[in-house]
């Protein structure tokens, strides 16, 4: 039985893939898997991934033919077989105890989803002296995370029973990770773990660092709330 699935979405991430995949593979057992969805990369990403597939039979790669991060993460999540699913970006670096520590907290708390802290670094892994939890003033709560989201996908892991609730991911929402976090806020138990288990690269000019105007933010908040309520009411939930 597959214990852990690491779900990595990739698009033109060749510059950082070796470092990130290495930090993940070192933590996997024979019962775990690393599942990669490649969103039609045009750089050497696919070649790098395939070189790892040849060495590690528990690495699997799938093609995502619909452009966009929402489609790419939906594709990779749907191909996961593990009891616990860890989301992964293509350019971060996992600390060596990340999987072990998160699994321990799942056991101790019976959480449905865990969000842990991370350290912000630049492209060269130079510390920026800031963490996710301090930056976002991270706390659980539906309304809080609807307006000021702390759910960062690369710091999240959740139980496989959530997949029918999460997928399909609506295409007219802002973020897949906020979608997942808010669904659990409505239906299950989220635990915020104030331990940094990952180095999170902050790129200059990235979408996450740009200011979003109030009108656009209000639009995405309305869409997210409506879609969350529709999904919760339409999906017959299992007992988590």
DABEL-V84451 format. One record per residue. N is the residue number from 0. PSI is psi in radians with two decimals (NA if undefined). NEAR is the number of other C-alpha atoms within 8 Angstrom. Layout:
N|PSI|NEAR ; N|PSI|NEAR
This chain:
0|2.36|4 ; 1|2.19|10 ; 2|-0.93|9 ; 3|2.36|13 ; 4|2.18|16 ; 5|2.10|12 ; 6|1.82|16 ; 7|2.21|14 ; 8|2.28|15 ; 9|2.39|14 ; 10|1.93|10 ; 11|0.89|9 ; 12|0.36|11 ; 13|-0.53|10 ; 14|-0.57|5 ; 15|-0.09|10 ; 16|-0.73|13 ; 17|-0.77|9 ; 18|-0.78|9 ; 19|-0.83|13 ; 20|-0.65|8 ; 21|-0.70|8 ; 22|-0.42|12 ; 23|-0.85|9 ; 24|-0.63|8 ; 25|-0.31|7 ; 26|-0.09|9 ; 27|2.47|9 ; 28|3.10|5 ; 29|-0.34|6 ; 30|-0.07|9 ; 31|2.95|12 ; 32|2.60|14 ; 33|2.01|12 ; 34|2.19|15 ; 35|2.32|13 ; 36|2.07|16 ; 37|2.15|14 ; 38|1.01|14 ; 39|0.84|9 ; 40|2.54|11 ; 41|0.01|6 ; 42|-2.65|8 ; 43|0.27|9 ; 44|-0.85|14 ; 45|-0.71|9 ; 46|-0.71|7 ; 47|-0.82|11 ; 48|-0.79|10 ; 49|-0.55|9 ; 50|-0.57|8 ; 51|-0.64|9 ; 52|-0.66|12 ; 53|-0.50|7 ; 54|-0.48|6 ; 55|1.92|7 ; 56|-0.27|7 ; 57|0.26|9 ; 58|2.26|11 ; 59|2.49|10 ; 60|2.39|11 ; 61|2.60|9 ; 62|2.40|8 ; 63|2.00|12 ; 64|0.01|6 ; 65|2.17|7 ; 66|2.54|9 ; 67|2.60|7 ; 68|-0.58|8 ; 69|-0.81|11 ; 70|-0.69|12 ; 71|-0.75|16 ; 72|-0.64|13 ; 73|-0.77|11 ; 74|-0.79|10 ; 75|-0.66|15 ; 76|-0.71|10 ; 77|-0.33|8 ; 78|0.07|7 ; 79|2.48|11 ; 80|-0.06|8 ; 81|2.81|13 ; 82|-0.55|10 ; 83|2.34|11 ; 84|2.12|15 ; 85|2.11|12 ; 86|2.54|12 ; 87|2.34|12 ; 88|2.99|10 ; 89|-0.16|12 ; 90|0.16|11 ; 91|-3.12|12 ; 92|2.15|10 ; 93|2.40|11 ; 94|2.67|9 ; 95|-0.30|9 ; 96|0.23|8 ; 97|-0.96|10 ; 98|-0.82|8 ; 99|-0.77|7 ; 100|-0.75|8 ; 101|-0.73|10 ; 102|-0.64|8 ; 103|-0.73|8 ; 104|-0.64|11 ; 105|-0.80|11 ; 106|-0.70|8 ; 107|-0.54|6 ; 108|-0.26|7 ; 109|0.66|7 ; 110|2.73|12 ; 111|-0.49|12 ; 112|2.45|13 ; 113|2.32|15 ; 114|2.12|13 ; 115|2.89|12 ; 116|2.87|14 ; 117|2.79|14 ; 118|2.33|15 ; 119|2.33|14 ; 120|2.88|14 ; 121|-2.99|11 ; 122|-0.46|8 ; 123|0.29|5 ; 124|0.38|8 ; 125|2.22|7 ; 126|2.46|9 ; 127|0.13|8 ; 128|0.73|7 ; 129|2.61|9 ; 130|2.84|11 ; 131|-0.84|13 ; 132|-0.64|11 ; 133|-0.71|8 ; 134|-0.77|8 ; 135|0.00|9 ; 136|0.98|8 ; 137|2.21|10 ; 138|2.61|8 ; 139|2.92|10 ; 140|2.30|7 ; 141|-0.97|9 ; 142|-0.67|6 ; 143|-0.79|10 ; 144|-0.21|14 ; 145|-0.71|12 ; 146|-0.63|7 ; 147|1.43|7 ; 148|2.29|9 ; 149|-0.12|12 ; 150|1.85|11 ; 151|2.06|9 ; 152|-0.74|11 ; 153|-0.20|8 ; 154|0.25|14 ; 155|2.53|13 ; 156|2.55|12 ; 157|2.85|11 ; 158|2.59|10 ; 159|-0.44|10 ; 160|-0.28|7 ; 161|-0.24|9 ; 162|-0.80|9 ; 163|-0.41|8 ; 164|-0.67|10 ; 165|-0.73|10 ; 166|2.44|8 ; 167|2.66|6 ; 168|2.16|10 ; 169|2.54|7 ; 170|-0.14|6 ; 171|0.49|5 ; 172|2.93|10 ; 173|-0.78|6 ; 174|2.39|7 ; 175|-0.65|12 ; 176|-0.68|9 ; 177|-0.71|14 ; 178|-0.86|13 ; 179|-0.82|9 ; 180|-0.75|11 ; 181|-0.59|12 ; 182|-0.72|13 ; 183|-0.63|12 ; 184|-0.61|12 ; 185|-0.53|8 ; 186|-0.25|7 ; 187|-2.51|10 ; 188|2.08|9 ; 189|2.42|13 ; 190|2.26|10 ; 191|2.06|10 ; 192|1.92|8 ; 193|0.93|7 ; 194|2.34|7 ; 195|2.05|9 ; 196|0.26|14 ; 197|2.56|13 ; 198|2.07|13 ; 199|1.97|11 ; 200|2.20|11 ; 201|1.99|10 ; 202|2.49|7 ; 203|2.32|5 ; 204|0.12|6 ; 205|2.72|8 ; 206|-0.60|5 ; 207|-0.36|4 ; 208|-0.06|8 ; 209|2.55|7 ; 210|2.35|4 ; 211|2.22|6 ; 212|2.71|6 ; 213|-0.69|6 ; 214|-0.75|6 ; 215|-0.70|8 ; 216|-0.77|9 ; 217|-0.64|8 ; 218|-0.82|8 ; 219|-0.60|10 ; 220|-0.78|10 ; 221|-0.79|8 ; 222|-0.77|10 ; 223|-0.81|12 ; 224|-0.79|9 ; 225|-0.78|8 ; 226|-0.66|9 ; 227|-0.85|11 ; 228|-0.70|8 ; 229|-0.78|8 ; 230|-0.77|9 ; 231|-0.67|13 ; 232|-0.47|7 ; 233|-0.46|6 ; 234|2.25|8 ; 235|1.89|6 ; 236|2.47|6 ; 237|2.94|5 ; 238|1.98|3 ; 239|NA|6
